[in-house]
Amino acid sequence: MKQIQWFPGHMFKSLREIKEKLKLMDIVYILLDARIPYSSMNPNVLEIVGVKPTLLLFNKIDLADHNQTKRWTKYYEEQGFYTLEIDAQSGKNVSMIYEKSLEILSDKIARQKSKGMQQQAIRAMIMGIPNVGKSTLINQMTKTKATKTGNKPGVTKAQQWVKINDQFELLDTPGVLWPKFDLEQVGYSLAITGAIKDTILPIDDVVYHAVEHLKQYYPKQLMERYELTSLDKEFIEILDEIGKRRGALLKGNEIDYERVYSILLTDIRNKHLGGLTFDRYDKLISISR
């Protein structure tokens, strides 16, 4: 894979502003996409956060492979992080974020009380890569349209404070990727799930990696969704079969591959093939070590 330039100037600015505001925070929330819990963890953010109490929020758990999610949460907990599985879209477990924060900060709160200090509002910073669901989560927590939302990366452009209640304040930050990645798999995982724009990587390469992943780890879902006769075929043959079954045809009954690409990626991102995880624990941990 060629080196991809996806780190515009505003991301450098965002990282600098995050570092400046961090000292004001009691706790940091890092929002991860449960389908790609390795690829959606920005190593630059981890360096900045340091020893600040950090809660990893595994978002979009309804779109992910439950067994893989459990392996990843265990892995991060062993690294010293707190974790919580949520779904910002439906609101699942969102109400537990404040309770979990109180638990994490219990020692600090106890020290304040022992000194006769009144408990102050918890100040939290929420971070994550583009399109991971930060705005949706905040809107769910406030029950309002406090922030803009969208299904395209880069909706939030600047930091903004959001008051959840008298005891809870959030600082929302723009989604920040990193300048480059060391593993090819990271780039494709981000592309398959829509964390980066579809124009950044060649769409045929992205779909190829998605299909190969489905063939290896989710063959039943792939065959059932597209009524395939066999997976013992070349990539292009599978695309041809999907195109014919879905009527993705040009004049002369030629396959409209662009439509087939769109069908596959849309189905993956909207759970039409069930819960999928593209960062496989065993594979990525062994490679990254």
C-alpha positions in Angstrom: 0.0 0.0 0.0 1.3 3.4 -0.9 1.8 6.0 1.9 -1.5 7.9 2.3 -1.6 11.6 3.2 -4.7 12.0 5.4 -3.5 14.3 8.1 -4.6 17.8 7.2 -3.4 20.9 9.1 -6.4 21.1 11.4 -5.6 17.8 12.9 -2.2 19.1 14.0 -4.0 22.0 15.6 -6.5 19.7 17.2 -3.8 17.6 18.9 -2.1 20.8 20.2 -5.4 22.1 21.6 -6.2 18.7 23.2 -2.8 18.7 24.9 -3.4 22.2 26.3 -6.9 21.5 27.7 -6.0 18.1 29.1 -4.8 19.5 32.4 -8.3 20.8 33.1 -9.8 17.4 32.8 -10.7 14.8 35.5 -11.1 12.0 33.1 -10.7 11.2 29.4 -13.0 9.2 27.2 -11.6 7.6 24.1 -14.3 6.4 21.8 -13.4 3.3 19.8 -15.3 1.6 17.0 -15.9 -1.9 18.3 -15.5 -3.3 14.8 -11.9 -2.0 14.6 -10.8 -1.5 18.2 -7.1 -1.6 17.2 -7.3 0.6 14.1 -9.5 3.2 15.8 -7.1 3.7 18.7 -4.9 6.7 17.8 -1.4 6.1 19.3 -0.8 9.9 19.2 -3.7 10.4 21.5 -2.4 7.8 23.9 0.9 9.6 24.2 -0.8 12.9 25.0 -3.2 11.4 27.6 -0.4 9.7 29.5 -1.5 8.7 33.1 -4.8 10.7 33.1 -7.7 8.4 34.1 -9.0 7.0 30.8 -12.2 5.2 29.9 -12.3 3.4 26.6 -15.8 3.4 25.2 -16.4 0.6 22.7 -19.0 2.1 20.4 -21.2 0.4 17.8 -21.1 -2.9 19.6 -24.3 -4.0 17.8 -22.3 -3.9 14.5 -19.4 -5.9 15.9 -18.6 -9.5 16.6 -19.4 -10.0 20.3 -16.7 -12.6 20.9 -14.0 -10.4 19.4 -15.2 -7.4 21.4 -14.8 -9.4 24.6 -11.2 -10.3 23.7 -10.4 -6.7 22.9 -11.9 -5.2 26.1 -9.9 -7.8 28.1 -6.7 -6.9 26.2 -7.1 -3.1 26.9 -8.0 -3.7 30.5 -4.8 -5.7 30.9 -3.0 -2.6 29.6 -4.5 -0.6 32.5 -7.5 1.0 30.8 -11.1 1.0 32.0 -13.6 -0.1 29.3 -17.3 0.1 28.7 -19.3 -1.3 25.8 -21.9 1.0 24.4 -24.1 1.8 21.4 -24.5 5.6 20.9 -27.2 5.2 18.3 -29.6 3.2 20.4 -28.4 4.5 23.8 -27.3 1.1 25.1 -25.2 1.5 28.3 -24.8 5.3 27.6 -26.3 6.1 31.0 -23.5 4.0 32.6 -20.7 6.4 31.5 -21.3 8.8 34.4 -21.6 6.0 36.9 -18.4 4.4 35.6 -16.7 7.8 35.8 -17.6 8.2 39.5 -16.2 4.7 40.2 -12.9 5.5 38.4 -12.6 8.9 40.2 -13.8 7.6 43.6 -10.4 8.1 45.3 -10.2 11.7 44.1 -13.7 12.4 45.2 -13.1 10.8 48.6 -10.0 13.0 49.1 -12.0 16.1 48.3 -14.7 15.2 50.8 -12.1 14.4 53.5 -10.9 18.0 53.1 -14.4 19.4 53.4 -14.5 20.3 49.7 -17.8 20.2 47.9 -17.8 17.7 45.0 -17.2 19.6 41.8 -18.7 18.8 38.4 -16.8 16.1 36.6 -14.9 17.5 33.6 -14.3 15.0 30.8 -12.7 15.2 27.4 -14.1 12.9 24.7 -11.8 11.9 21.8 -11.9 9.6 18.9 -11.1 9.2 15.2 -13.5 10.7 12.6 -16.9 9.0 12.2 -16.6 7.0 15.4 -19.8 8.4 16.8 -18.8 11.2 19.2 -21.5 13.6 18.2 -24.2 10.9 18.2 -23.0 9.9 21.7 -23.1 13.4 23.1 -26.6 14.0 21.6 -27.7 10.8 23.3 -26.3 11.9 26.6 -27.9 15.3 26.4 -31.1 14.1 24.7 -30.7 17.1 22.3 -29.0 17.9 19.0 -26.2 19.6 20.9 -23.6 18.7 18.2 -23.7 18.1 14.5 -23.8 14.5 13.4 -23.2 12.8 10.1 -22.1 9.6 8.4 -19.0 11.2 6.9 -15.7 11.7 8.6 -14.8 15.1 10.0 -18.2 16.5 11.0 -16.9 18.1 14.3 -14.4 20.9 13.4 -13.6 22.5 16.7 -13.6 21.9 20.4 -16.9 22.7 22.2 -18.1 22.4 25.8 -21.3 20.5 26.4 -23.1 20.5 29.8 -24.7 17.2 30.4 -26.0 18.2 33.9 -24.9 20.2 36.9 -22.4 17.5 37.8 -21.1 16.5 34.4 -19.4 18.5 31.6 -17.9 17.3 28.4 -15.4 18.8 26.1 -16.0 17.5 22.6 -13.0 17.4 20.2 -12.6 17.0 16.5 -11.8 13.5 15.2 -8.1 13.1 14.8 -6.3 10.4 12.8 -2.5 9.9 12.7 0.0 10.9 10.1 0.8 7.4 8.9 0.2 3.8 9.9 2.6 1.0 10.2 0.2 -1.9 9.4 -1.5 -2.2 6.1 -4.5 -3.8 7.8 -5.1 -0.6 9.8 -5.7 1.4 6.6 -8.1 -1.1 5.1 -10.0 -1.5 8.4 -10.5 2.3 8.6 -11.6 2.3 5.0 -14.0 -0.6 5.1 -15.9 0.8 8.1 -16.0 4.4 6.7 -13.7 6.0 9.2 -11.8 7.6 6.3 -13.3 8.9 3.0 -13.9 6.3 0.3 -11.7 8.3 -2.1 -8.6 7.9 0.0 -7.8 4.3 -0.9 -8.6 2.6 -4.2 -12.1 1.3 -3.7 -11.4 -2.0 -5.5 -8.6 -2.7 -3.1 -10.8 -1.9 -0.1 -13.6 -4.2 -1.3 -11.1 -6.9 -2.1 -9.8 -6.9 1.5 -13.4 -6.8 2.8 -14.4 -9.8 0.8 -11.3 -11.8 1.7 -11.9 -11.1 5.3 -15.5 -12.2 5.1 -14.5 -15.4 3.2 -12.1 -16.2 6.0 -14.0 -15.2 9.1 -17.7 -14.9 8.2 -18.3 -17.2 5.2 -21.8 -18.2 6.2 -23.0 -14.6 6.4 -21.4 -13.8 3.0 -22.9 -16.7 1.3 -26.4 -16.2 2.8 -26.6 -12.5 2.1 -25.8 -12.8 -1.6 -27.1 -16.3 -2.2 -23.6 -17.4 -3.4 -23.2 -20.9 -4.7 -19.6 -21.2 -3.5 -16.8 -19.2 -2.0 -14.1 -21.3 -3.8 -13.9 -18.7 -6.5 -11.7 -15.8 -7.5 -12.6 -12.3 -6.2 -13.9 -11.1 -9.5 -16.1 -14.2 -9.9 -17.7 -13.4 -6.5 -18.3 -9.8 -7.6 -19.9 -11.1 -10.8 -22.2 -13.3 -9.0 -23.3 -10.6 -6.6 -23.7 -8.2 -9.5 -26.0 -10.6 -11.3 -28.1 -11.4 -8.3 -28.5 -7.7 -7.3 -29.1 -6.5 -10.9 -25.9 -4.3 -10.8 -25.6 -4.4 -14.6 -24.6 -2.1 -17.4 -25.7 -2.3 -21.0 -25.0 -5.6 -22.6 -25.4 -7.3 -19.1 -21.9 -6.3 -18.1 -21.3 -6.1 -14.4 -21.4 -2.6 -12.9 -18.6 -3.1 -10.4 -18.9 0.4 -8.9 -22.4 -0.5 -7.8 -21.3 -3.9 -6.5 -18.6 -2.1 -4.4 -21.3 0.2 -3.0 -23.6 -2.7 -2.2 -21.0 -4.6 -0.3 -19.7 -1.6 1.7 -23.2 -0.4 2.5 -24.2 -3.9 3.7 -21.1 -4.2 5.9 -21.6 -0.8 7.5 -25.3 -1.2 8.1 -25.1 -4.7 9.7 -26.8 -6.5 6.8 -24.2 -9.3 7.2 -24.6 -9.3 11.0 -22.0 -8.3 13.6 -18.5 -8.1 12.0 -15.1 -7.3 13.5 -12.3 -6.4 11.1 -9.5 -6.1 13.6 -9.0 -9.7 14.6 -7.4 -10.0 18.0 -5.0 -12.9 17.4 -3.8 -11.6 14.0 -3.2 -8.0 15.0 -1.6 -8.5 18.4 0.9 -11.0 17.0 1.8 -8.7 14.1 2.1 -5.6 16.2 4.4 -7.1 18.7 
